[in-house]
Amino acid sequence: MKTRYEMPRYMERFRCIGPACEDTCCAWWGISVDRRAYDRYRAIEDEHERRRILSKLNLKTEGTDRDYASFELNPATGHCSMLGEDGLCTIQAKHGEAMLSATCATYPRKVNAEGGTLEISAALSCPEAARLALLHEDACEFVTSDDVHTPNLSVNRPPSTARHMPHAAVIRGAIIRMLKMRRYAFPHRLILLGLMCEELDRLAAVGDPEAIPAFLADFEAEAAGGLADNPDLREYAAFPRDTAFQIRMLNGYLMRRLEGTIWNRRYERCIAEYVRGMTQRGEAADQVIRHYEETFAAHVAPFIERCGHFFENYAVNQVYGTFLPGLRSGQRIGTLYRTLAVDFAMIKLHLTGIAAHRGELTPETAVELVQCYTKNYEFVSSYRVDFLLELAAEGRDSFKDIVLLITN
């Protein structure tokens, strides 16, 4: 059966920009090599070239076929040892794209198998992918193709034995449609989505999975109709706000995580601007809170209203690329939702501090922050988990508390 490919529209436009990239993927993190790529390198006929590549590879003592070895990094520059002075991969330049390892050929793509379809999205740790995904209103419209011209793609396939959420694909479709419901401001949509996810977890917990499709249809219809029968949810301004709680939990956690967790230099610069911006009027709690509120009202709220598609595209891309694998592997929908909400709250916090420092918030600044924030924490699974555990330790992990992190 011929493979079908589905992707957000921005992936049709994506091309690696190589040496023009502001934050190369060929530096400062492990570059994994699969067993097949390693065998291809061993089979290179030119002895000098074969030795050049193999001498820079470290075999992993407990490696797998997907993660068999890794390239050495230049300790002075952080660059992969295969990166040339022109900023291009010397393996690809000399041997073609087909010789790349699965990691290098695939990144920044995320490829998930779903039935007979390969779903392709991108990690927003790539600057060019982040620009294309976040800045264009049509970026997350979905398109299909019969072919993609990228060899050696690494495909994530669902586990065959794990317990997983019933109707996972139907749920993800409903989530994406809710995130695209532009009659509501984006934070409002995120709150409504949380209510939907809370009920989905309840239905799964009480053993009533067959009620899920009907519930989703009713919930979507009510939201699309303007919540006429539910005035408590109709107006975003009616939701409670607690800036002090946001600052204490989000900023407090971020400051405690700084030492030893920032490795991306671009993110390090953004954090420095964030700290200077947040403490511009003083470091006392009341001064920080007041300045945060004023900056959010002056710069971030207008940005969210003016560029509503920015956070919509961010969330849709995250859901499309991660929620089905999560649900297929047994994660609760409420946990996946909370992870998304925490990232939104953290990004919003960062942008407010940076806007205070720069005196403005442009789309380019927002893209820069999302990209380096994603890159710095993309593979730090404990980052979000530990924050949710801190909320739980304070007894502040209810859905109402998550709402307080979202609203301003």
C-alpha positions in Angstrom: 0.0 0.0 0.0 1.3 3.4 -1.0 2.2 5.7 1.9 0.2 8.8 2.3 1.8 11.9 3.9 -0.1 14.6 5.9 1.5 17.8 7.2 0.7 21.4 8.2 1.1 23.7 5.2 4.3 25.3 6.5 6.1 21.9 6.1 5.5 22.2 2.3 7.5 25.5 2.4 10.2 24.3 4.8 13.8 24.1 3.5 16.9 24.0 5.6 18.7 27.3 5.2 22.1 25.9 6.2 24.8 28.4 7.0 22.3 31.2 7.1 20.7 29.7 10.2 21.0 31.7 13.4 21.0 28.7 15.7 22.4 25.7 13.8 21.2 22.2 14.8 24.7 20.9 14.2 26.1 22.2 17.5 25.8 21.9 21.3 23.7 18.8 21.5 24.2 15.1 20.9 24.1 14.1 17.2 23.0 10.5 17.2 23.9 8.0 14.4 21.8 4.9 13.7 23.3 1.5 13.0 22.5 1.6 9.3 24.2 5.0 8.8 27.2 3.7 10.7 27.4 0.7 8.4 27.2 3.0 5.3 30.1 5.0 6.7 32.1 1.9 7.2 31.5 0.9 3.6 32.8 4.1 2.0 35.5 3.0 -0.5 37.8 6.1 -0.1 40.0 5.1 2.8 40.9 8.6 3.8 37.2 9.7 3.8 36.1 6.6 5.6 38.7 7.1 8.4 37.8 10.8 8.6 34.2 10.1 9.4 34.7 7.0 11.6 37.5 8.7 13.7 34.9 11.2 14.9 32.3 8.7 15.9 31.9 7.3 19.4 30.1 4.0 19.7 27.6 3.8 22.6 28.2 1.0 25.0 24.5 0.4 25.4 23.5 1.7 22.0 20.4 0.6 20.0 19.9 0.4 16.3 18.4 3.9 16.3 21.0 5.3 18.7 24.2 3.4 17.9 26.9 6.1 18.0 27.3 9.9 18.1 29.6 12.4 16.5 32.2 14.2 18.5 31.6 17.9 19.1 34.3 20.6 18.8 34.9 21.6 22.5 35.7 25.2 21.4 32.8 25.9 19.1 30.3 23.1 20.1 30.0 22.3 16.4 29.6 18.7 15.1 32.9 17.4 13.8 31.3 17.0 10.4 30.3 20.6 10.0 32.5 22.5 7.5 33.8 26.0 7.7 31.1 27.1 5.2 28.4 26.0 7.7 27.4 22.9 5.7 27.6 19.3 6.5 30.6 17.7 4.9 29.0 14.3 4.7 26.0 15.7 2.7 28.3 17.9 0.6 30.5 14.9 -0.4 28.1 12.0 -0.4 24.6 13.4 -0.8 21.6 13.5 1.5 21.1 9.8 1.3 24.2 9.3 3.4 23.0 11.3 6.4 22.0 9.5 9.6 18.3 9.2 10.4 18.6 11.9 13.0 20.2 14.4 10.7 18.0 13.6 7.8 14.8 13.9 9.8 15.4 16.9 12.0 13.5 19.2 12.5 10.8 16.9 11.3 8.7 14.8 13.6 7.3 11.8 11.7 4.5 9.8 13.3 2.9 6.8 11.8 -0.9 6.8 12.0 -2.5 3.9 10.1 -1.3 4.1 6.5 -0.4 7.8 6.9 2.9 9.4 7.9 2.2 12.7 9.7 5.0 15.2 9.4 5.4 18.3 11.6 8.5 20.1 12.9 10.2 20.9 16.1 10.1 24.6 16.6 13.6 24.5 18.0 14.6 25.1 14.3 14.6 28.8 13.6 13.3 28.5 10.0 10.6 26.0 11.0 9.5 28.3 13.8 9.3 31.3 11.5 7.2 29.4 8.9 5.0 27.8 11.5 4.3 30.8 13.7 4.2 33.9 11.4 1.7 32.8 8.7 -2.0 32.6 9.3 -2.4 29.5 7.0 0.7 27.7 8.4 -1.3 25.0 10.2 -3.8 24.2 7.5 -3.4 20.5 6.8 -2.4 19.2 3.3 -1.6 15.8 1.9 1.0 14.4 -0.4 1.9 11.2 -2.1 5.7 11.7 -1.7 8.3 13.6 0.3 11.8 14.0 -1.0 13.7 13.2 2.1 15.5 9.9 2.5 16.2 8.0 5.8 13.3 9.5 7.8 13.1 8.3 11.4 9.4 7.3 12.0 7.8 7.1 15.4 5.4 4.2 15.5 2.7 3.6 18.1 3.4 0.9 20.7 1.5 -2.3 20.1 0.8 -3.3 23.7 0.3 -0.1 25.7 -3.1 0.9 27.1 -4.2 4.0 25.4 -7.0 6.5 25.3 -10.0 5.3 23.3 -10.9 7.5 20.2 -7.5 9.1 20.3 -7.6 10.4 16.7 -11.1 11.8 17.2 -10.0 13.5 20.4 -7.0 15.1 18.7 -9.2 16.3 15.8 -11.6 18.0 18.2 -8.7 19.6 20.2 -7.3 21.1 17.0 -10.7 22.5 15.9 -11.1 24.0 19.4 -7.7 25.7 19.1 -8.7 27.1 15.8 -12.0 28.6 17.0 -11.1 32.2 16.4 -14.3 33.7 17.7 -12.5 33.5 21.1 -9.2 35.0 22.1 -6.5 32.4 22.3 -6.2 32.2 26.1 -10.0 31.8 26.2 -9.8 28.9 23.7 -7.1 27.3 25.9 -9.4 27.5 29.0 -12.3 26.0 27.1 -10.0 23.2 25.8 -9.0 22.5 29.4 -12.7 22.0 30.4 -13.1 19.6 27.5 -10.0 17.6 28.4 -11.1 17.4 32.1 -14.3 15.8 31.0 -12.6 13.4 28.6 -10.4 12.1 31.5 -13.5 11.7 33.6 -15.3 9.7 30.9 -12.2 7.5 30.5 -11.9 7.0 34.3 -15.5 5.9 34.8 -15.2 3.4 32.0 -17.5 5.2 29.6 -15.3 5.6 26.5 -18.2 5.2 24.0 -19.7 8.5 25.3 -16.6 10.4 24.1 -17.6 11.1 20.5 -21.1 12.4 21.5 -19.6 14.5 24.2 -17.1 16.0 21.8 -19.7 16.8 19.2 -21.9 18.5 21.8 -19.0 20.5 23.3 -17.8 21.7 19.9 -21.3 22.7 18.8 -21.9 24.6 22.0 -18.6 26.5 21.7 -19.2 27.2 18.0 -22.6 28.6 18.9 -21.1 31.1 21.4 -21.9 29.3 24.6 -25.4 30.7 24.6 -26.5 28.4 27.3 -23.4 28.8 29.5 -22.8 32.5 30.4 -20.2 31.6 33.0 -17.8 30.6 30.2 -18.9 33.1 27.5 -16.7 36.1 28.5 -12.9 35.8 28.9 -12.9 38.8 31.2 -15.1 36.9 33.7 -12.4 34.3 34.5 -10.4 35.0 37.7 -6.9 36.5 37.6 -4.0 36.3 40.0 -0.8 37.9 38.8 1.0 37.3 42.1 0.3 33.5 41.8 1.7 33.5 38.2 4.8 35.3 39.2 5.4 33.2 42.3 4.9 29.9 40.6 6.2 30.5 37.1 9.0 33.0 37.7 10.0 31.3 41.0 10.3 27.9 39.2 12.2 29.4 36.3 14.7 31.2 38.5 15.3 27.9 40.5 15.9 26.1 37.2 18.4 28.5 35.7 21.6 27.1 37.1 22.8 24.1 35.1 19.8 23.9 32.8 20.5 26.7 30.3 22.8 25.3 27.6 21.5 27.1 24.5 23.3 30.4 24.1 20.4 32.2 22.3 18.1 31.3 25.2 20.7 32.5 27.6 20.6 35.9 26.0 16.8 35.9 26.1 16.8 35.0 29.8 19.2 37.8 30.6 16.9 40.3 28.9 13.9 38.7 30.7 15.5 39.2 34.1 16.6 42.8 33.4 13.1 43.6 32.1 11.3 42.0 35.1 13.4 43.9 37.6 13.5 47.2 35.8 11.4 48.9 38.4 12.9 47.1 41.4 13.2 43.5 42.7 10.6 43.7 45.5 7.6 41.4 44.8 5.0 44.2 44.5 7.3 46.2 42.1 7.8 43.1 39.9 4.1 42.3 39.8 3.0 45.9 39.0 5.6 46.2 36.2 4.6 42.8 34.8 0.9 43.8 34.7 1.7 47.1 33.0 4.0 45.6 30.5 1.6 42.8 29.7 -1.2 45.3 29.1 1.0 47.6 27.0 2.7 45.0 24.8 1.7 41.4 25.2 -2.1 41.7 25.2 -2.0 43.8 22.0 0.3 41.2 20.4 -2.0 38.3 21.3 -5.0 40.3 19.8 -3.1 41.5 16.8 -1.3 38.2 16.0 -3.9 35.7 17.3 -2.6 33.0 14.9 0.8 33.0 16.5 -0.1 31.1 19.6 -2.8 29.2 17.8 -0.2 27.8 15.4 2.2 27.1 18.2 -0.5 25.0 20.1 -1.8 23.3 17.0 1.7 22.3 16.0 2.4 20.9 19.4 -0.9 18.9 19.6 -0.5 17.6 16.0 3.1 16.4 16.7 2.8 15.0 20.2 -0.7 14.3 21.4 -1.4 11.1 19.4 1.9 9.5 20.4 1.1 10.5 24.0 -2.4 9.1 24.0 -1.2 5.9 22.2 1.3 5.3 24.9 -1.2 5.7 27.8 -0.8 9.3 28.9 -3.9 11.1 30.2 -5.3 13.8 28.1 -5.3 16.1 31.1 -1.6 15.7 31.5 -0.9 16.5 27.9 -3.2 19.5 28.2 -1.4 20.8 31.3 1.9 20.5 29.5 0.6 22.6 26.7 -0.8 25.2 29.2 2.4 25.4 31.1 4.4 26.0 28.0 2.0 28.8 27.0 2.2 30.4 30.4 6.0 30.2 30.5 6.3 31.6 27.0 3.9 34.4 27.9 6.0 35.1 31.0 9.2 35.3 29.1 7.8 37.5 26.4 6.5 40.0 29.0 9.9 40.4 30.6 11.7 40.7 27.3 9.1 43.2 26.1 9.8 45.2 29.3 13.5 45.2 28.4 13.1 46.0 24.7 10.2 48.4 25.1 8.2 46.5 22.4 7.1 43.0 21.4 7.5 42.2 17.7 6.6 38.9 15.9 10.3 38.4 15.3 11.1 38.7 19.0 8.3 36.2 19.8 9.6 33.7 17.2 13.1 34.0 18.6 11.9 33.3 22.2 9.7 30.3 21.2 12.6 28.8 19.2 15.3 29.0 21.8 12.9 28.2 24.7 11.9 25.0 22.8 15.5 24.1 21.9 16.7 24.5 25.5 13.9 22.4 27.1 12.9 20.1 24.2 14.6 17.1 25.6 14.5 18.0 29.3 11.4 15.9 30.2 11.7 16.9 33.9 11.2 20.6 33.1 7.4 20.5 32.8 6.9 17.4 35.0 8.7 19.1 38.0 6.7 22.3 37.6 3.5 20.3 37.7 4.8 18.4 40.8 5.5 21.7 42.5 2.0 22.8 41.8 0.7 19.6 43.3 3.0 19.9 46.4 1.3 23.2 47.1 -2.2 21.8 46.5 -2.5 24.2 43.5 -2.8 21.7 40.6 -6.5 21.9 40.0 -7.9 23.0 36.7 -8.9 26.3 38.4 -5.2 26.9 39.2 -4.2 26.1 35.6 -6.6 28.8 34.5 -4.9 31.3 36.8 -1.6 30.6 34.9 -3.3 31.3 31.6 -5.3 34.4 32.3 -4.0 38.0 32.5 
